[in-house]
Amino acid sequence: MRRLLWAGCSQLLPQEAGLRVRNMSGGLLQHPAPGHRAPCRWGSRFNVPPSALLVARPVGVCSMMKLPIQASAEGLDAAFVGIPLDTGTSNRPGARFGPRHIRAESAMVRRYNASTGAAPFDSLQVADIGDVNVNLYNLPDSCRLIRESYQQIVASGCVPLTLGGDHTITYPILQAVAEKHGPVGLVHVDAHTDTADTALGEKIYHGTPFRRCMEEGLLDCSRVVQIGIRGSSYDPDPYEYCREQGFRVVPAEECWGKSLAPLMREVRQQMGREAVYISFDIDSLDPAYAPGTGTPEIAGLTPAQALEIIRGCKGLNIVGCDLVEVAPIYDVSGNTALLGANLLFEMLCVLPRVTTKCRQLPPAPGATQL
């Protein structure tokens, strides 16, 4: 039994940390006896998600993909970060629980992307660095706390992959990202443009982040694309503001019933070689696939189209990503959080410097290859 417990602990911790593990009473477990050597973490110098063939999925601390948890982004190429904030929601709350449930469902996500051949854990040092300690009673103060946390993350050279949280969080994240990289291109996947000015007299909530970003010069407006936009509106021309700024708006109607690979070829050309940020609102997907969100809109994207969009970003200079608006209390199946976990993994797979080491699946007959 002791041998099995040691093997499980060593798989769940970084290789060097696996040598000394605290037991339930707080004491340190000793090195295994001769002949009972703890296995190395897949023989890799990188952090690697443990295999469910060796460690049961319910075992261990709940982290993104069961990766090691560390206190900061120092030494990491990419990091998963949670922002459990939903103070900026306008309809159904609950996205504050998104990071926790995405992490829980991510136990189903494995090391390699068999469809694209991407092997992120063979080329990048990745960990879960926990959550930003937000102020649930003060939204502007939460934005300050997020901005300051992300200033440290991006200053270390780490690419943040964020688990939201409502879409308010993208505003302070982009403040920190643009401070280092300058105005960024934006691939924004959403049912809503999130470019409102105010609501109930407030200028900061989940419907305003990209107007605030535009006003502060955080976006390269010639390199902003918004995909999946739809739904009823308060104005006869709800996309007028976006077009005036130079944003490209792709309504959901233009996506129905077809592959988005041709669109993403155009997007890659539009984004060029400069810094790009991906912001993915789970409500861009049809609520038949992702009911666990606060402001659902009918007739949205499919999960396959979501994959096409993210995989179509391969080759871009991606400096950060987020997955927002998962509100798990509206989906008892957990499928919305599971979808979010997989989309975050796909984002990780398209980051710069990710290698391709496993055989890609052949394209389906008649399919357009990305």
Secondary structure, DSSP 8 states (H G I E B T S, - for coil): -HHHHHHHHHHHS-TTGGGSEE-TTS-EE----TT-----STT-SS-----TTTS-TT-S---GGG--B-SS-TT-SEEEEEE---TT-SS---GGGHHHHHHHHGGG--SS-TTT-EEGGGT--EEEEEE----TT-HHHHHHHHHHHHHHHHHTT-EEEEEES-GGGHHHHHHHHHHHH-SEEEEEE-SS------BTTBS-STT-HHHHHHHTT-EEEEEEEEEEE-S--SSSSTTHHHHHHT-EEEEGGGTTTS-SHHHHHHHHHHHTTSEEEEEEEGGGB-TTT---SSS--SS-B-HHHHHHHHHTTTTSEEEEEEEE---GGG-TT-HHHHHHHHHHHHHHHTSTT-EE-S------TT----
